Amino acid sequence: MTTPLKIGILNLMHDKEDTQQRFTKVLSAGSHRVNVQYFYPQTHYTSRPVPKLVQQISQPLELGEVATMDAFIITGAPIEQLPFKKITYLDEVHQLIDCLVANNIPQLYVCWGAMAAANYLYGISKISLPQKIFGVFHNYIQHEDPLLTGLDDDFLAPHARYAELDINKIARDPRLIINATTKDNRLFSFRAREKNQYFLFSHLEYGQDALLKEYLRERNTHPGVEYIKPQNYFRDPLHMKDPQFSWQRTQQVFFDNWLQAVANDAKTKQLVKE
């Protein structure tokens, strides 16, 4: 029996328990055996105790442990409207990225995680969007990529963010290649040409009810604000009923492909050791 792939995840999302359940589900759904370990940034809690739930479901980020992973994910975070310099744990995220690069560990950066990593590694600027991109959208393949193998040139995926990276700067950078975008030229994903780094802007880990939960969270946090509702998501949009899991196949194909790439990388490294 093959050894499970060790996948580390820095969980920066607000709904930490839901996020861990989502990632564990999508990473365990395919044919690859995985052992998923969740981490939290220690510097996020320097001025307050670590919440009990966070301690129960994850462990403090330790780079020595990170170096043993077969691959690593940095999640999104609901802070894309804040300048990077205001993020208290950003230096710790940078140290993590340095560790991943130094140990040649495959990296998957998601939403804010992708923004922070691409800004740090390649100097790509973050730009606020005129309004939140929120809902399920058609995405179009710009360049063939192993992680998109098996998807149609036009595929569905959920997006939920208030900011974007400078897509023109990405396109001009010879170290990077854009894999897919929406019709409005919003990013689905890009990757590094020579390194095992993938930048994903869709919340592909989201399950059927996640966009609805995100809308309700924002609305309930600030009840006086009129928040945009998720588009192309409800069978009954007028009454916000019957959300559709229309990106399920995209989710399955993408994460199966990513885990296969991780397994291939781990096998290659083992052969080199032998």
C-alpha positions as CSV (number, residue, x, y, z in Angstrom):
1,M,0.0,0.0,0.0
2,T,1.3,3.4,-0.9
3,T,2.3,5.9,1.7
4,P,-0.3,8.7,2.1
5,L,0.6,12.1,0.7
6,K,1.4,14.6,3.4
7,I,-0.5,17.8,2.6
8,G,0.0,20.8,4.9
9,I,-2.6,23.6,4.9
10,L,-2.3,27.1,6.5
11,N,-5.9,27.8,7.3
12,L,-6.5,31.6,7.2
13,M,-10.2,31.5,6.6
14,H,-12.8,32.9,9.0
15,D,-14.9,29.7,9.1
16,K,-11.9,27.5,10.1
17,E,-13.9,24.4,10.9
18,D,-15.9,24.5,7.7
19,T,-12.8,25.3,5.7
20,Q,-11.0,22.2,7.1
21,Q,-14.0,20.0,6.4
22,R,-14.1,21.3,2.8
23,F,-10.4,20.7,2.1
24,T,-10.3,17.4,3.8
25,K,-13.4,16.3,1.8
26,V,-12.1,17.3,-1.6
27,L,-8.6,16.0,-1.0
28,S,-9.9,12.7,0.2
29,A,-12.5,12.2,-2.5
30,G,-10.2,10.9,-5.2
31,S,-7.9,7.8,-5.6
32,H,-5.0,9.2,-3.7
33,R,-4.5,8.6,0.0
34,V,-3.8,11.8,1.9
35,N,-2.8,12.9,5.4
36,V,-3.9,16.5,5.8
37,Q,-2.3,18.6,8.5
38,Y,-3.7,22.1,9.3
39,F,-1.7,25.0,10.7
40,Y,-2.4,28.4,12.1
41,P,0.0,31.5,12.0
42,Q,1.4,32.0,15.5
43,T,1.9,35.7,15.0
44,H,-1.9,36.1,14.4
45,Y,-2.3,35.5,18.1
46,T,0.6,37.4,19.7
47,S,-1.7,39.9,21.6
48,R,-4.5,37.4,22.4
49,P,-4.9,33.8,23.4
50,V,-5.3,31.2,20.6
51,P,-9.0,30.3,20.4
52,K,-9.7,26.8,21.8
53,L,-11.3,25.7,18.5
54,V,-8.2,26.7,16.6
55,Q,-6.0,24.8,19.0
56,Q,-8.2,21.7,18.7
57,I,-8.3,21.5,14.9
58,S,-4.9,22.8,13.9
59,Q,-1.3,23.3,15.2
60,P,1.0,26.3,15.3
61,L,3.0,26.8,12.1
62,E,6.4,25.2,12.5
63,L,8.7,25.4,9.5
64,G,10.5,22.2,10.5
65,E,7.2,20.3,10.2
66,V,6.4,22.1,7.0
67,A,9.7,20.9,5.4
68,T,8.4,17.3,5.7
69,M,5.3,17.9,3.6
70,D,4.8,16.5,0.1
71,A,2.8,19.7,-0.8
72,F,1.3,22.7,0.9
73,I,-1.8,24.9,0.5
74,I,-2.2,28.5,1.8
75,T,-6.0,29.3,1.9
76,G,-7.8,32.4,1.2
77,A,-8.7,34.9,3.9
78,P,-11.4,37.6,4.0
79,I,-8.8,40.4,4.1
80,E,-8.2,41.2,0.5
81,Q,-9.4,44.8,1.0
82,L,-6.6,45.4,3.4
83,P,-3.1,46.5,2.3
84,F,-0.6,43.7,2.7
85,K,1.4,45.9,5.2
86,K,-1.5,45.8,7.6
87,I,-1.6,42.0,7.9
88,T,0.0,41.2,11.2
89,Y,1.1,37.7,10.3
90,L,2.4,38.6,6.8
91,D,6.1,38.1,7.7
92,E,5.2,34.6,8.9
93,V,3.5,33.8,5.6
94,H,6.6,35.0,3.8
95,Q,8.8,32.8,6.0
96,L,6.5,29.9,5.1
97,I,6.8,30.6,1.4
98,D,10.6,30.8,1.6
99,C,10.6,27.4,3.3
100,L,8.4,25.9,0.6
101,V,10.6,27.3,-2.1
102,A,13.8,26.2,-0.4
103,N,12.6,22.7,0.0
104,N,11.0,22.5,-3.5
105,I,7.6,21.6,-2.1
106,P,4.7,21.9,-4.5
107,Q,2.6,25.0,-3.6
108,L,-1.1,25.7,-4.2
109,Y,-2.1,29.3,-3.2
110,V,-5.8,30.0,-3.1
111,C,-7.5,33.5,-3.4
112,W,-5.9,35.8,-0.8
113,G,-3.1,33.3,-0.4
114,A,-2.5,33.5,-4.1
115,M,-2.4,37.3,-4.0
116,A,0.0,37.4,-1.1
117,A,2.3,34.8,-2.6
118,A,2.4,36.3,-6.1
119,N,3.0,39.7,-4.6
120,Y,5.9,38.4,-2.5
121,L,7.5,36.1,-5.1
122,Y,6.9,38.2,-8.3
123,G,6.0,41.7,-7.2
124,I,2.4,41.5,-8.7
125,S,0.3,44.3,-7.4
126,K,-3.1,43.8,-5.8
127,I,-6.0,45.9,-7.2
128,S,-9.4,46.5,-5.6
129,L,-12.3,45.5,-7.8
130,P,-15.2,48.0,-8.5
131,Q,-17.5,45.4,-6.8
132,K,-17.1,41.9,-5.4
133,I,-16.9,39.1,-8.0
134,F,-19.3,36.7,-6.3
135,G,-21.1,33.7,-7.7
136,V,-20.6,31.0,-10.3
137,F,-19.0,32.0,-13.6
138,H,-17.8,30.5,-16.9
139,N,-14.1,30.2,-17.1
140,Y,-12.1,29.8,-20.3
141,I,-8.8,28.0,-20.7
142,Q,-6.1,30.3,-22.1
143,H,-3.2,27.8,-22.0
144,E,-3.3,24.1,-21.6
145,D,-2.2,22.9,-18.1
146,P,-2.0,19.5,-16.4
147,L,-4.3,20.7,-13.6
148,L,-7.0,21.6,-16.1
149,T,-6.8,18.3,-18.1
150,G,-10.2,16.8,-18.4
151,L,-12.1,20.1,-18.2
152,D,-13.9,21.7,-21.2
153,D,-12.5,24.9,-22.6
154,D,-15.5,26.6,-20.9
155,F,-16.0,25.4,-17.3
156,L,-17.9,26.6,-14.3
157,A,-16.2,27.7,-11.0
158,P,-17.1,29.8,-8.0
159,H,-15.5,33.2,-7.3
160,A,-15.8,35.3,-4.2
161,R,-13.3,38.2,-3.7
162,Y,-13.1,42.0,-3.6
163,A,-9.6,42.2,-5.1
164,E,-7.6,41.0,-8.1
165,L,-4.0,40.9,-9.2
166,D,-2.7,43.0,-12.0
167,I,-3.4,40.6,-14.9
168,N,-1.4,42.7,-17.4
169,K,1.7,42.5,-15.2
170,I,1.2,38.7,-14.9
171,A,0.9,38.4,-18.7
172,R,4.1,40.4,-19.2
173,D,6.2,38.3,-16.7
174,P,8.1,35.6,-18.6
175,R,8.2,33.5,-15.4
176,L,4.4,33.2,-15.2
177,I,1.7,31.8,-17.5
178,I,-2.1,32.5,-17.2
179,N,-4.1,29.2,-17.5
180,A,-7.7,30.4,-17.4
181,T,-9.8,33.5,-16.9
182,T,-13.5,34.5,-16.8
183,K,-15.1,36.2,-19.8
184,D,-14.5,39.5,-18.1
185,N,-10.8,38.7,-17.8
186,R,-10.8,38.0,-14.1
187,L,-8.3,35.4,-13.0
188,F,-9.1,31.7,-12.5
189,S,-5.5,30.6,-12.3
190,F,-1.9,31.1,-13.3
191,R,1.3,29.2,-12.5
192,A,5.1,29.6,-12.5
193,R,6.7,28.2,-15.6
194,E,9.8,26.7,-13.9
195,K,8.6,26.2,-10.3
196,N,5.9,24.1,-8.7
197,Q,3.7,27.0,-7.8
198,Y,0.1,27.3,-8.7
199,F,-2.1,30.4,-8.0
200,L,-5.8,29.6,-7.9
201,F,-8.4,32.4,-7.5
202,S,-11.5,30.4,-7.5
203,H,-12.7,28.9,-4.2
204,L,-12.9,25.5,-5.7
205,E,-12.9,23.9,-2.3
206,Y,-16.4,25.4,-1.7
207,G,-19.2,22.9,-1.3
208,Q,-22.8,23.5,-2.5
209,D,-23.9,25.9,0.4
210,A,-20.6,27.8,0.8
211,L,-21.5,30.9,-1.3
212,L,-24.8,31.2,0.6
213,K,-23.0,31.0,3.9
214,E,-20.6,33.6,2.8
215,Y,-23.4,36.0,1.8
216,L,-25.3,35.5,5.1
217,R,-22.1,36.0,7.1
218,E,-21.4,39.4,5.5
219,R,-25.0,40.5,5.7
220,N,-25.4,39.5,9.3
221,T,-22.0,41.1,10.3
222,H,-23.1,44.4,8.8
223,P,-27.0,44.3,8.5
224,G,-27.2,47.9,7.3
225,V,-25.0,47.2,4.2
226,E,-26.5,46.0,0.9
227,Y,-24.2,43.2,-0.1
228,I,-24.1,41.7,-3.6
229,K,-25.8,38.3,-3.8
230,P,-24.1,35.3,-5.4
231,Q,-24.8,35.3,-9.1
232,N,-25.7,32.3,-11.3
233,Y,-26.0,30.1,-8.2
234,F,-29.7,29.7,-7.1
235,R,-32.3,27.8,-9.0
236,D,-34.7,30.4,-7.5
237,P,-32.6,33.6,-7.4
238,L,-35.5,35.9,-6.5
239,H,-36.0,34.1,-3.2
240,M,-32.4,32.9,-2.9
241,K,-33.4,29.2,-2.7
242,D,-32.1,26.0,-4.0
243,P,-28.3,26.7,-4.5
244,Q,-26.8,24.6,-7.3
245,F,-23.5,22.7,-7.1
246,S,-22.7,23.4,-10.7
247,W,-18.9,23.4,-10.2
248,Q,-18.7,19.9,-8.6
249,R,-17.0,18.3,-11.7
250,T,-14.5,21.2,-11.9
251,Q,-13.7,20.7,-8.3
252,Q,-13.2,16.9,-8.6
253,V,-11.1,17.2,-11.8
254,F,-8.9,20.0,-10.5
255,F,-8.0,18.4,-7.1
256,D,-7.5,15.0,-8.7
257,N,-5.1,16.5,-11.1
258,W,-3.3,18.4,-8.4
259,L,-2.9,15.4,-6.2
260,Q,-1.6,13.4,-9.2
261,A,1.0,16.1,-9.8
262,V,2.0,16.0,-6.1
263,A,2.3,12.2,-6.2
264,N,4.5,12.4,-9.3
265,D,6.7,14.9,-7.6
266,A,7.0,12.8,-4.5
267,K,7.8,9.7,-6.6
268,T,10.5,11.6,-8.5
269,K,12.1,12.9,-5.2
270,Q,12.1,9.3,-3.8
271,L,13.8,8.0,-6.9
272,V,16.5,10.6,-6.6
273,K,17.1,9.7,-3.0
274,E,17.5,6.0,-3.9
